Amino acid sequence: MQAEIELSRDCEAIQIPQGTTVTLPAGTRVTVTQSLGGSYTVASEAGYLFRITEANADAIGCEAKTCYDPEIPVNIVDLGLIYDCAIVRQESGKARVSVKMTLTAPGCGMGPTIAAEARMRVESIPGVAEANVELVWDPPWDQSMISEAGKMKLGLI
């Protein structure tokens, strides 16, 4: 059985599978059900699931690394899920970032959650004011899009 953790501070999280960003208040008791790369899946006492990203991992006493598909131990960049990234400098000097990404399967119920996590990760970069992550399906993803590092991690080469 996994230990319950009490959030040390208010913590932004992504509700699963809706992909809605919520704030879990300090003192909320959660159980970490999965730790993969830069995110943690936690279950609340009420039974709801949330994803906590690297920017908020300290609230559960952890450090994290990057954005992962929850079922594959390779980050979304090395999986080849990022199709486009455009950066527009605003008058304020900050950047607006637009990302087009896909999923390994169109029916993936975690799509909104992964996209929301990617948006939060981009917005946590210094100098970024706003990010938009759009899920696209063309071209369809296939294994040839995985980077060499990703293929090595998956044992494909």
N, CA, C and O atoms as a DFTB+ gen file, in Angstrom:
628 C
 N C O
     1  1       0.837      -1.184       0.000
     2  2       0.000       0.000       0.000
     3  2       0.881       1.246       0.000
     4  3       1.887       1.307       0.707
     5  1       0.494       2.235      -0.797
     6  2       1.264       3.463      -0.897
     7  2       0.859       4.427       0.214
     8  3      -0.293       4.446       0.646
     9  1       1.818       5.220       0.666
    10  2       1.575       6.143       1.767
    11  2       0.834       7.381       1.293
    12  3       1.029       7.857       0.175
    13  1      -0.019       7.888       2.172
    14  2      -0.684       9.154       1.908
    15  2       0.296      10.291       2.142
    16  3       1.143      10.235       3.033
    17  1       0.159      11.322       1.322
    18  2       0.991      12.513       1.439
    19  2       0.055      13.695       1.621
    20  3      -0.997      13.768       0.986
    21  1       0.437      14.604       2.476
    22  2      -0.331      15.832       2.655
    23  2       0.356      16.929       1.853
    24  3       1.548      17.174       2.033
    25  1      -0.384      17.591       0.971
    26  2       0.195      18.656       0.159
    27  2       0.740      19.749       1.068
    28  3       0.047      20.225       1.967
    29  1       1.981      20.141       0.827
    30  2       2.635      21.132       1.676
    31  2       2.221      22.558       1.333
    32  3       2.467      23.480       2.110
    33  1       1.597      22.744       0.181
    34  2       1.153      24.069      -0.260
    35  2       0.049      23.888      -1.289
    36  3      -0.187      22.778      -1.765
    37  1      -0.636      24.993      -1.637
    38  2      -1.603      24.924      -2.729
    39  2      -0.871      24.414      -3.959
    40  3       0.281      24.779      -4.191
    41  1      -1.522      23.582      -4.741
    42  2      -0.851      22.902      -5.843
    43  2      -1.749      22.858      -7.075
    44  3      -2.860      22.331      -7.027
    45  1      -1.255      23.420      -8.179
    46  2      -1.979      23.321      -9.440
    47  2      -1.840      21.896      -9.951
    48  3      -0.752      21.322      -9.918
    49  1      -2.949      21.325     -10.424
    50  2      -2.952      19.947     -10.924
    51  2      -3.914      19.859     -12.096
    52  3      -4.725      20.756     -12.324
    53  1      -3.809      18.764     -12.833
    54  2      -4.690      18.517     -13.973
    55  2      -5.591      17.344     -13.612
    56  3      -5.107      16.255     -13.305
    57  1      -6.908      17.569     -13.648
    58  2      -7.834      16.490     -13.312
    59  2      -7.878      15.485     -14.455
    60  3      -7.946      15.861     -15.626
    61  1      -7.838      14.204     -14.102
    62  2      -7.840      13.110     -15.071
    63  2      -9.246      12.531     -15.137
    64  3      -9.852      12.338     -14.083
    65  1      -9.802      12.243     -16.308
    66  2      -9.240      12.409     -17.641
    67  2      -9.638      13.714     -18.308
    68  3      -9.271      13.937     -19.461
    69  1     -10.378      14.590     -17.626
    70  2     -10.921      15.803     -18.238
    71  2      -9.866      16.759     -18.778
    72  3     -10.096      17.428     -19.786
    73  1      -8.711      16.832     -18.118
    74  2      -7.686      17.772     -18.534
    75  2      -7.905      19.164     -17.981
    76  3      -7.251      20.112     -18.413
    77  1      -8.815      19.301     -17.031
    78  2      -9.122      20.583     -16.419
    79  2      -8.063      20.934     -15.372
    80  3      -7.693      20.093     -14.553
    81  1      -7.579      22.171     -15.402
    82  2      -6.613      22.619     -14.407
    83  2      -7.367      23.036     -13.156
    84  3      -8.317      23.816     -13.221
    85  1      -6.934      22.508     -12.015
    86  2      -7.549      22.814     -10.722
    87  2      -6.451      23.150      -9.721
    88  3      -5.276      22.875      -9.963
    89  1      -6.834      23.739      -8.607
    90  2      -5.891      23.986      -7.523
    91  2      -6.296      23.123      -6.339
    92  3      -7.398      23.253      -5.806
    93  1      -5.393      22.245      -5.938
    94  2      -5.610      21.424      -4.751
    95  2      -5.054      22.217      -3.564
    96  3      -3.893      22.625      -3.589
    97  1      -5.859      22.438      -2.537
    98  2      -5.390      23.256      -1.420
    99  2      -4.347      22.557      -0.550
   100  3      -4.319      21.330      -0.454
   101  1      -3.499      23.353       0.075
   102  2      -2.527      22.822       1.031
   103  2      -3.281      21.998       2.062
   104  3      -4.381      22.355       2.482
   105  1      -2.668      20.890       2.460
   106  2      -3.297      20.013       3.442
   107  2      -4.117      18.893       2.829
   108  3      -4.491      17.954       3.532
   109  1      -4.411      18.969       1.517
   110  2      -5.137      17.890       0.853
   111  2      -4.308      16.618       0.948
   112  3      -3.101      16.637       0.707
   113  1      -4.954      15.523       1.299
   114  2      -4.256      14.245       1.413
   115  2      -4.417      13.485       0.097
   116  3      -5.533      13.290      -0.384
   117  1      -3.294      13.061      -0.478
   118  2      -3.285      12.330      -1.746
   119  2      -2.363      11.120      -1.623
   120  3      -1.510      11.052      -0.739
   121  1      -2.557      10.177      -2.528
   122  2      -1.684       9.017      -2.641
   123  2      -1.096       9.014      -4.039
   124  3      -1.841       9.088      -5.016
   125  1       0.223       8.929      -4.160
   126  2       0.860       8.860      -5.474
   127  2       0.617       7.465      -6.037
   128  3       1.020       6.463      -5.446
   129  1      -0.051       7.418      -7.195
   130  2      -0.347       6.125      -7.824
   131  2       0.605       5.812      -8.967
   132  3       0.762       4.653      -9.350
   133  1       1.250       6.861      -9.522
   134  2       2.193       6.652     -10.620
   135  2       3.171       7.811     -10.665
   136  3       2.808       8.970     -10.460
   137  1       4.415       7.471     -10.937
   138  2       5.453       8.473     -11.124
   139  2       6.156       8.132     -12.419
   140  3       6.778       7.077     -12.542
   141  1       6.053       9.033     -13.391
   142  2       6.669       8.770     -14.684
   143  2       7.284      10.055     -15.193
   144  3       6.586      11.019     -15.508
   145  1       8.608      10.050     -15.268
   146  2       9.304      11.221     -15.771
   147  2       9.022      12.426     -14.938
   148  3       9.342      12.453     -13.749
   149  1       8.426      13.432     -15.538
   150  2       8.221      14.691     -14.859
   151  2       6.857      14.879     -14.267
   152  3       6.513      16.003     -13.903
   153  1       6.061      13.846     -14.148
   154  2       4.737      14.054     -13.579
   155  2       4.380      12.924     -12.633
   156  3       4.951      11.834     -12.663
   157  1       3.409      13.239     -11.793
   158  2       2.939      12.295     -10.796
   159  2       1.429      12.221     -10.884
   160  3       0.760      13.251     -10.965
   161  1       0.888      11.022     -10.870
   162  2      -0.552      10.840     -10.793
   163  2      -0.870      10.581      -9.331
   164  3      -0.270       9.717      -8.691
   165  1      -1.832      11.349      -8.809
   166  2      -2.218      11.188      -7.416
   167  2      -3.722      10.954      -7.338
   168  3      -4.491      11.431      -8.172
   169  1      -4.116      10.206      -6.311
   170  2      -5.532       9.974      -6.027
   171  2      -5.879      10.727      -4.756
   172  3      -5.165      10.640      -3.758
   173  1      -6.980      11.466      -4.797
   174  2      -7.432      12.185      -3.611
   175  2      -8.211      11.229      -2.719
   176  3      -8.570      10.129      -3.140
   177  1      -8.467      11.650      -1.496
   178  2      -9.262      10.822      -0.573
   179  2     -10.656      10.569      -1.131
   180  3     -11.269       9.546      -0.826
   181  1     -11.166      11.502      -1.954
   182  2     -12.495      11.345      -2.542
   183  2     -12.478      10.422      -3.762
   184  3     -13.528      10.125      -4.332
   185  1     -11.285       9.968      -4.162
   186  2     -11.182       9.035      -5.281
   187  2     -10.921       9.669      -6.633
   188  3     -10.888       8.966      -7.643
   189  1     -10.735      10.984      -6.679
   190  2     -10.448      11.647      -7.945
   191  2      -8.960      11.517      -8.268
   192  3      -8.120      11.476      -7.369
   193  1      -8.644      11.451      -9.575
   194  2      -7.258      11.374     -10.014
   195  2      -6.809      12.716     -10.564
   196  3      -7.565      13.412     -11.242
   197  1      -5.557      13.069     -10.258
   198  2      -4.968      14.312     -10.724
   199  2      -3.537      14.048     -11.157
   200  3      -2.880      13.130     -10.666
   201  1      -3.070      14.867     -12.081
   202  2      -1.685      14.814     -12.510
   203  2      -0.985      16.059     -12.001
   204  3      -1.461      17.176     -12.203
   205  1       0.139      15.866     -11.344
   206  2       0.937      16.974     -10.831
   207  2       2.222      17.023     -11.632
   208  3       2.922      16.018     -11.759
   209  1       2.534      18.202     -12.178
   210  2       3.713      18.347     -13.026
   211  2       4.938      18.748     -12.216
   212  3       4.852      18.990     -11.012
   213  1       6.074      18.812     -12.894
   214  2       7.351      19.155     -12.275
   215  2       7.292      20.458     -11.505
   216  3       7.872      20.573     -10.426
   217  1       6.594      21.439     -12.053
   218  2       6.533      22.753     -11.413
   219  2       5.913      22.682     -10.022
   220  3       6.153      23.560      -9.194
   221  1       5.127      21.656      -9.758
   222  2       4.449      21.528      -8.469
   223  2       4.835      20.272      -7.707
   224  3       4.232      19.967      -6.678
   225  1       5.829      19.538      -8.193
   226  2       6.219      18.282      -7.560
   227  2       6.695      18.478      -6.133
   228  3       6.576      17.575      -5.305
   229  1       7.236      19.657      -5.840
   230  2       7.700      19.909      -4.470
   231  2       6.557      19.856      -3.462
   232  3       6.793      19.586      -2.284
   233  1       5.318      20.109      -3.899
   234  2       4.163      20.085      -2.991
   235  2       3.915      18.686      -2.437
   236  3       3.289      18.531      -1.388
   237  1       4.412      17.656      -3.153
   238  2       4.294      16.281      -2.651
   239  2       5.659      15.729      -2.241
   240  3       5.813      14.530      -2.008
   241  1       6.649      16.627      -2.157
   242  2       7.974      16.226      -1.700
   243  2       8.799      15.519      -2.752
   244  3       9.677      14.724      -2.417
   245  1       8.531      15.795      -4.029
   246  2       9.251      15.124      -5.119
   247  2       9.888      16.136      -6.060
   248  3       9.547      17.319      -6.058
   249  1      10.818      15.640      -6.860
   250  2      11.378      16.407      -7.968
   251  2      11.040      15.640      -9.238
   252  3      10.987      14.411      -9.226
   253  1      10.810      16.363     -10.337
   254  2      10.427      15.708     -11.581
   255  2      11.281      16.186     -12.731
   256  3      12.130      17.062     -12.563
   257  1      11.055      15.603     -13.924
   258  2      11.938      15.877     -15.053
   259  2      11.257      16.447     -16.281
   260  3      11.654      17.526     -16.724
   261  1      10.263      15.800     -16.861
   262  2       9.706      16.239     -18.134
   263  2       8.297      15.695     -18.347
   264  3       7.726      15.109     -17.427
   265  1       7.718      15.873     -19.544
   266  2       6.345      15.476     -19.846
   267  2       6.323      14.128     -20.568
   268  3       6.953      13.969     -21.614
   269  1       5.601      13.169     -20.013
   270  2       5.561      11.816     -20.547
   271  2       4.148      11.399     -20.900
   272  3       3.177      11.880     -20.315
   273  1       4.044      10.493     -21.873
   274  2       2.809       9.753     -22.091
   275  2       2.692       8.846     -20.873
   276  3       3.685       8.223     -20.497
   277  1       1.526       8.741     -20.240
   278  2       1.438       7.979     -18.993
   279  2       1.667       6.474     -19.133
   280  3       1.885       5.788     -18.134
   281  1       1.619       5.957     -20.351
   282  2       1.772       4.515     -20.531
   283  2       3.101       4.115     -21.152
   284  3       3.394       2.926     -21.280
   285  1       3.913       5.102     -21.540
   286  2       5.162       4.808     -22.244
   287  2       6.291       5.553     -21.541
   288  3       6.184       6.762     -21.340
   289  1       7.366       4.873     -21.161
   290  2       8.431       5.521     -20.392
   291  2       9.393       6.361     -21.237
   292  3      10.605       6.318     -21.030
   293  1       8.847       7.123     -22.190
   294  2       9.638       8.004     -23.050
   295  2       8.909       9.342     -23.111
   296  3       7.682       9.374     -23.216
   297  1       9.657      10.455     -23.044
   298  2       9.006      11.764     -23.062
   299  2       8.326      12.018     -24.411
   300  3       8.655      11.380     -25.411
   301  1       7.375      12.957     -24.424
   302  2       6.560      13.175     -25.623
   303  2       7.357      13.722     -26.799
   304  3       6.963      13.529     -27.949
   305  1       8.471      14.400     -26.535
   306  2       9.312      14.880     -27.634
   307  2      10.003      13.696     -28.301
   308  3       9.955      13.560     -29.524
   309  1      10.649      12.831     -27.505
   310  2      11.331      11.670     -28.075
   311  2      10.361      10.665     -28.684
   312  3      10.753       9.884     -29.551
   313  1       9.104      10.670     -28.248
   314  2       8.097       9.806     -28.875
   315  2       7.689      10.330     -30.247
   316  3       7.049       9.613     -31.017
   317  1       8.050      11.562     -30.558
   318  2       7.669      12.155     -31.844
   319  2       6.257      12.696     -31.842
   320  3       5.644      12.820     -32.903
   321  1       5.726      13.024     -30.675
   322  2       4.354      13.516     -30.580
   323  2       4.236      15.015     -30.843
   324  3       3.139      15.512     -31.095
   325  1       5.360      15.743     -30.788
   326  2       5.334      17.183     -31.045
   327  2       5.564      17.414     -32.529
   328  3       6.626      17.082     -33.056
   329  1       4.570      17.982     -33.203
   330  2       4.650      18.208     -34.645
   331  2       5.117      19.618     -35.000
   332  3       5.767      19.815     -36.027
   333  1       4.787      20.600     -34.154
   334  2       5.134      21.973     -34.492
   335  2       5.198      22.797     -33.213
   336  3       4.446      22.566     -32.266
   337  1       6.103      23.753     -33.208
   338  2       6.217      24.686     -32.089
   339  2       6.553      26.057     -32.665
   340  3       7.600      26.239     -33.286
   341  1       5.656      27.021     -32.454
   342  2       5.859      28.382     -32.952
   343  2       5.924      29.336     -31.772
   344  3       5.119      29.256     -30.844
   345  1       6.896      30.241     -31.823
   346  2       7.093      31.214     -30.750
   347  2       6.926      32.614     -31.326
   348  3       7.591      32.981     -32.295
   349  1       6.027      33.393     -30.719
   350  2       5.791      34.772     -31.153
   351  2       6.114      35.680     -29.971
   352  3       5.554      35.537     -28.885
   353  1       7.025      36.611     -30.208
   354  2       7.418      37.575     -29.178
   355  2       6.338      38.636     -29.082
   356  3       5.947      39.201     -30.103
   357  1       5.847      38.920     -27.886
   358  2       4.825      39.931     -27.670
   359  2       5.486      41.270     -27.349
   360  3       6.685      41.326     -27.078
   361  1       4.696      42.352     -27.380
   362  2       5.225      43.683     -27.078
   363  2       5.858      43.746     -25.696
   364  3       6.797      44.511     -25.475
   365  1       5.350      42.949     -24.770
   366  2       5.873      42.925     -23.400
   367  2       7.267      42.309     -23.318
   368  3       7.932      42.393     -22.285
   369  1       7.707      41.683     -24.424
   370  2       8.986      40.983     -24.420
   371  2       8.845      39.508     -24.095
   372  3       9.763      38.719     -24.322
   373  1       7.693      39.144     -23.563
   374  2       7.428      37.737     -23.259
   375  2       6.981      37.040     -24.551
   376  3       6.677      37.689     -25.551
   377  1       6.949      35.718     -24.503
   378  2       6.606      34.940     -25.693
   379  2       5.252      34.260     -25.553
   380  3       4.820      33.896     -24.460
   381  1       4.599      34.102     -26.698
   382  2       3.404      33.262     -26.805
   383  2       3.829      32.056     -27.619
   384  3       4.350      32.201     -28.725
   385  1       3.610      30.867     -27.079
   386  2       4.065      29.635     -27.713
   387  2       2.850      28.813     -28.138
   388  3       1.933      28.583     -27.350
   389  1       2.860      28.377     -29.393
   390  2       1.809      27.501     -29.910
   391  2       2.439      26.164     -30.292
   392  3       3.412      26.109     -31.045
   393  1       1.864      25.094     -29.759
   394  2       2.382      23.751     -30.006
   395  2       1.289      22.914     -30.650
   396  3       0.134      22.947     -30.227
   397  1       1.666      22.164     -31.675
   398  2       0.768      21.165     -32.258
   399  2       1.360      19.812     -31.910
   400  3       2.525      19.535     -32.195
   401  1       0.540      18.972     -31.289
   402  2       1.020      17.653     -30.911
   403  2      -0.051      16.617     -31.210
   404  3      -1.220      16.946     -31.413
   405  1       0.367      15.375     -31.233
   406  2      -0.548      14.278     -31.456
   407  2      -0.397      13.283     -30.325
   408  3       0.323      13.528     -29.357
   409  1      -1.072      12.172     -30.452
   410  2      -0.980      11.082     -29.482
   411  2      -0.635       9.802     -30.229
   412  3      -0.743       9.740     -31.453
   413  1      -0.222       8.792     -29.494
   414  2       0.112       7.523     -30.152
   415  2      -1.128       6.834     -30.700
   416  3      -1.028       5.997     -31.596
   417  1      -2.312       7.185     -30.160
   418  2      -3.567       6.611     -30.653
   419  2      -4.667       7.666     -30.522
   420  3      -4.794       8.285     -29.466
   421  1      -5.466       7.884     -31.574
   422  2      -6.517       8.905     -31.516
   423  2      -7.524       8.693     -30.392
   424  3      -8.094       9.667     -29.902
   425  1      -7.758       7.473     -29.975
   426  2      -8.745       7.194     -28.934
   427  2      -8.206       7.297     -27.526
   428  3      -8.908       6.941     -26.580
   429  1      -6.987       7.770     -27.353
   430  2      -6.375       7.855     -26.032
   431  2      -7.178       8.797     -25.136
   432  3      -7.311       9.983     -25.439
   433  1      -7.702       8.277     -24.050
   434  2      -8.491       9.075     -23.127
   435  2      -7.677      10.071     -22.329
   436  3      -8.238      10.961     -21.689
   437  1      -6.358       9.934     -22.359
   438  2      -5.485      10.840     -21.616
   439  2      -5.089      12.062     -22.442
   440  3      -4.359      12.919     -21.945
   441  1      -5.549      12.163     -23.683
   442  2      -5.167      13.266     -24.562
   443  2      -5.303      14.637     -23.932
   444  3      -4.335      15.398     -23.936
   445  1      -6.485      14.995     -23.381
   446  2      -6.618      16.315     -22.768
   447  2      -5.655      16.522     -21.591
   448  3      -5.158      17.627     -21.378
   449  1      -5.400      15.467     -20.844
   450  2      -4.497      15.567     -19.696
   451  2      -3.063      15.794     -20.154
   452  3      -2.363      16.643     -19.602
   453  1      -2.620      15.043     -21.158
   454  2      -1.258      15.196     -21.673
   455  2      -1.082      16.591     -22.279
   456  3      -0.059      17.239     -22.056
   457  1      -2.072      17.053     -23.042
   458  2      -1.993      18.384     -23.650
   459  2      -1.949      19.469     -22.578
   460  3      -1.184      20.425     -22.700
   461  1      -2.756      19.334     -21.533
   462  2      -2.755      20.321     -20.454
   463  2      -1.417      20.321     -19.720
   464  3      -0.909      21.381     -19.352
   465  1      -0.850      19.144     -19.508
   466  2       0.454      19.076     -18.858
   467  2       1.526      19.721     -19.727
   468  3       2.377      20.452     -19.222
   469  1       1.490      19.455     -21.031
   470  2       2.460      20.067     -21.945
   471  2       2.328      21.588     -21.911
   472  3       3.337      22.295     -21.894
   473  1       1.092      22.101     -21.901
   474  2       0.865      23.547     -21.830
   475  2       1.455      24.123     -20.544
   476  3       2.121      25.158     -20.570
   477  1       1.210      23.455     -19.432
   478  2       1.742      23.935     -18.157
   479  2       3.272      23.915     -18.148
   480  3       3.903      24.815     -17.593
   481  1       3.858      22.905     -18.753
   482  2       5.323      22.808     -18.802
   483  2       5.900      23.950     -19.637
   484  3       6.893      24.564     -19.246
   485  1       5.281      24.237     -20.784
   486  2       5.766      25.331     -21.635
   487  2       5.604      26.656     -20.898
   488  3       6.508      27.491     -20.927
   489  1       4.464      26.859     -20.237
   490  2       4.234      28.115     -19.525
   491  2       5.157      28.298     -18.326
   492  3       5.308      29.413     -17.828
   493  1       5.777      27.215     -17.857
   494  2       6.700      27.326     -16.725
   495  2       8.095      27.780     -17.160
   496  3       8.956      28.040     -16.320
   497  1       8.314      27.874     -18.468
   498  2       9.613      28.308     -18.988
   499  2       9.743      29.819     -18.803
   500  3       8.845      30.565     -19.194
   501  1      10.846      30.279     -18.215
   502  2      11.026      31.732     -18.044
   503  2      10.920      32.453     -19.393
   504  3      11.490      32.016     -20.393
   505  1      10.177      33.567     -19.397
   506  2      10.014      34.354     -20.612
   507  2       8.774      33.993     -21.420
   508  3       8.450      34.677     -22.391
   509  1       8.075      32.923     -21.030
   510  2       6.850      32.533     -21.733
   511  2       5.659      33.074     -20.960
   512  3       5.493      32.788     -19.774
   513  1       4.836      33.855     -21.636
   514  2       3.651      34.438     -21.014
   515  2       2.439      33.533     -21.174
   516  3       1.583      33.467     -20.292
   517  1       2.372      32.838     -22.301
   518  2       1.177      32.060     -22.620
   519  2       1.542      30.935     -23.578
   520  3       2.418      31.083     -24.431
   521  1       0.852      29.807     -23.420
   522  2       1.063      28.688     -24.337
   523  2      -0.284      28.101     -24.727
   524  3      -1.236      28.106     -23.947
   525  1      -0.341      27.601     -25.937
   526  2      -1.514      26.908     -26.436
   527  2      -1.032      25.588     -27.019
   528  3      -0.105      25.563     -27.829
   529  1      -1.660      24.496     -26.609
   530  2      -1.308      23.178     -27.137
   531  2      -2.540      22.611     -27.822
   532  3      -3.593      22.444     -27.206
   533  1      -2.391      22.320     -29.095
   534  2      -3.493      21.802     -29.915
   535  2      -3.213      20.354     -30.287
   536  3      -2.124      20.032     -30.761
   537  1      -4.197      19.474     -30.073
   538  2      -4.069      18.086     -30.501
   539  2      -4.468      17.996     -31.972
   540  3      -5.542      18.450     -32.365
   541  1      -3.590      17.404     -32.774
   542  2      -3.843      17.232     -34.207
   543  2      -3.650      15.760     -34.558
   544  3      -3.006      15.020     -33.814
   545  1      -4.203      15.342     -35.681
   546  2      -4.153      13.925     -36.060
   547  2      -3.540      13.697     -37.436
   548  3      -3.498      12.564     -37.915
   549  1      -3.068      14.756     -38.071
   550  2      -2.493      14.625     -39.401
   551  2      -1.091      15.217     -39.389
   552  3      -0.940      16.396     -39.067
   553  1      -0.075      14.458     -39.722
   554  2      -0.136      13.062     -40.147
   555  2      -0.340      12.133     -38.955
   556  3      -0.004      12.480     -37.823
   557  1      -0.889      10.960     -39.216
   558  2      -1.055       9.990     -38.134
   559  2       0.316       9.588     -37.568
   560  3       1.278       9.418     -38.317
   561  1       0.390       9.442     -36.266
   562  2       1.636       9.049     -35.615
   563  2       1.949       7.585     -35.907
   564  3       1.048       6.749     -35.988
   565  1       3.236       7.285     -36.065
   566  2       3.683       5.892     -36.133
   567  2       5.073       5.801     -35.513
   568  3       5.699       6.822     -35.228
   569  1       5.547       4.591     -35.306
   570  2       6.810       4.371     -34.596
   571  2       8.025       4.989     -35.281
   572  3       9.041       5.218     -34.626
   573  1       7.947       5.259     -36.562
   574  2       9.087       5.868     -37.249
   575  2       9.359       7.290     -36.738
   576  3      10.434       7.835     -36.990
   577  1       8.417       7.886     -36.035
   578  2       8.560       9.246     -35.527
   579  2       9.323       9.302     -34.198
   580  3       9.682      10.386     -33.740
   581  1       9.568       8.162     -33.588
   582  2      10.297       8.110     -32.319
   583  2      11.764       8.433     -32.577
   584  3      12.359       7.927     -33.529
   585  1      12.343       9.275     -31.729
   586  2      13.758       9.629     -31.872
   587  2      14.640       8.405     -31.598
   588  3      14.178       7.393     -31.071
   589  1      15.916       8.524     -31.968
   590  2      16.838       7.434     -31.707
   591  2      16.946       7.166     -30.208
   592  3      16.996       6.011     -29.786
   593  1      16.983       8.234     -29.398
   594  2      17.062       8.066     -27.938
   595  2      15.814       7.340     -27.412
   596  3      15.908       6.478     -26.539
   597  1      14.667       7.699     -27.950
   598  2      13.421       7.040     -27.562
   599  2      13.401       5.577     -27.959
   600  3      12.982       4.719     -27.181
   601  1      13.855       5.292     -29.178
   602  2      13.902       3.893     -29.637
   603  2      14.845       3.069     -28.779
   604  3      14.569       1.907     -28.478
   605  1      15.972       3.678     -28.381
   606  2      16.903       2.951     -27.506
   607  2      16.264       2.654     -26.156
   608  3      16.412       1.551     -25.631
   609  1      15.560       3.623     -25.593
   610  2      14.900       3.434     -24.301
   611  2      13.834       2.347     -24.380
   612  3      13.629       1.599     -23.424
   613  1      13.158       2.262     -25.520
   614  2      12.103       1.256     -25.702
   615  2      12.634      -0.087     -26.191
   616  3      11.878      -1.048     -26.334
   617  1      13.932      -0.147     -26.444
   618  2      14.522      -1.407     -26.919
   619  2      14.205      -1.713     -28.368
   620  3      14.216      -2.874     -28.779
   621  1      13.921      -0.667     -29.154
   622  2      13.597      -0.879     -30.571
   623  2      14.847      -0.887     -31.455
   624  3      14.771      -1.272     -32.622
   625  1      16.003      -0.464     -30.910
   626  2      17.272      -0.547     -31.646
   627  2      18.362      -1.001     -30.699
   628  3      19.516      -1.140     -31.106
